[in-house]
Amino acid sequence: MEFLGNSQSYCRGGASSFFSPVADLLMMRLTCHYDRAVESIYFTAFLRSGGDSPWPTLEGLFHQFHGYLDKLPKITLRRKLKRIEIEFLSQNFVADDDESNRLFPEKCHTAGKEVVEALALMTKRIKWQ
């Protein structure tokens, strides 16, 4: 089983200093078997911006992104890719929290709790064996 954890804000996206290590731990430690239709789980934590004003020239993207947050959480099964994609809104972090490349155990622990809650959303979509 492959896990990939990312974060997304209105102006940045990709690997996360605390959600990506959670995905690495899940790949190393998870021992349950999933439905054969799923080989990977990708999760993306959406992070609100820390301030109220967007960067210059990114105002439209700022408002579009924050409008999308109301539609979360979102779970997508990509059958041909054998992948589940989970998008959720982080309740404990904002975009500025994820700018450091340093690994903080307490932040990873909090991120891990959020990921567990997000993974629980997919129990209706897959069969546990």
Backbone hydrogen bonds, N-H to C=O, Kabsch-Sander energy under -0.5 kcal/mol:
donor,donor_aa,acceptor,acceptor_aa,energy
2,E,39,E,-2.1
4,L,41,I,-1.9
6,N,43,F,-2.2
7,S,14,G,-2.5
8,Q,45,A,-2.4
9,S,12,R,-3.5
14,G,7,S,-2.0
16,S,5,G,-0.6
20,S,16,S,-0.8
22,V,18,F,-0.7
23,A,19,F,-1.6
24,D,20,S,-2.0
25,L,21,P,-2.3
26,L,22,V,-2.2
27,M,23,A,-2.2
28,M,24,D,-1.7
29,R,25,L,-2.4
30,L,26,L,-2.4
38,V,35,D,-2.3
39,E,82,K,-3.7
40,S,82,K,-1.6
41,I,2,E,-2.8
42,Y,84,I,-2.9
43,F,4,L,-2.8
44,T,86,I,-2.8
45,A,6,N,-2.5
46,F,44,T,-0.6
46,F,88,F,-3.4
47,L,8,Q,-3.0
48,R,46,F,-0.5
48,R,93,F,-0.6
58,L,55,W,-2.0
62,F,58,L,-2.4
63,H,59,E,-2.2
64,Q,60,G,-2.3
65,F,61,L,-2.8
66,H,62,F,-2.2
67,G,63,H,-1.6
68,Y,64,Q,-1.6
69,L,65,F,-1.1
70,D,67,G,-0.8
71,K,68,Y,-2.0
72,L,69,L,-1.3
74,K,87,E,-2.6
76,T,85,E,-2.7
78,R,76,T,-0.6
78,R,83,R,-3.4
79,R,77,L,-0.9
82,K,78,R,-1.0
82,K,79,R,-0.6
83,R,78,R,-2.0
84,I,40,S,-2.2
85,E,76,T,-3.0
86,I,42,Y,-2.9
87,E,74,K,-2.9
88,F,44,T,-2.3
90,S,46,F,-2.5
90,S,88,F,-0.5
95,A,48,R,-2.9
97,D,94,V,-1.4
98,D,94,V,-0.6
98,D,95,A,-1.2
99,E,96,D,-1.1
104,F,102,R,-0.6
108,C,104,F,-2.3
109,H,105,P,-2.3
110,T,106,E,-2.0
111,A,107,K,-2.7
112,G,108,C,-2.5
113,K,109,H,-1.7
114,E,110,T,-1.8
115,V,111,A,-2.4
116,V,112,G,-2.3
117,E,113,K,-2.0
118,A,114,E,-2.1
119,L,115,V,-3.0
120,A,116,V,-1.8
121,L,117,E,-0.6
121,L,118,A,-1.0
122,M,119,L,-1.4
123,T,120,A,-1.2
124,K,121,L,-0.5
125,R,122,M,-1.6
126,I,122,M,-1.1
129,Q,33,H,-1.5
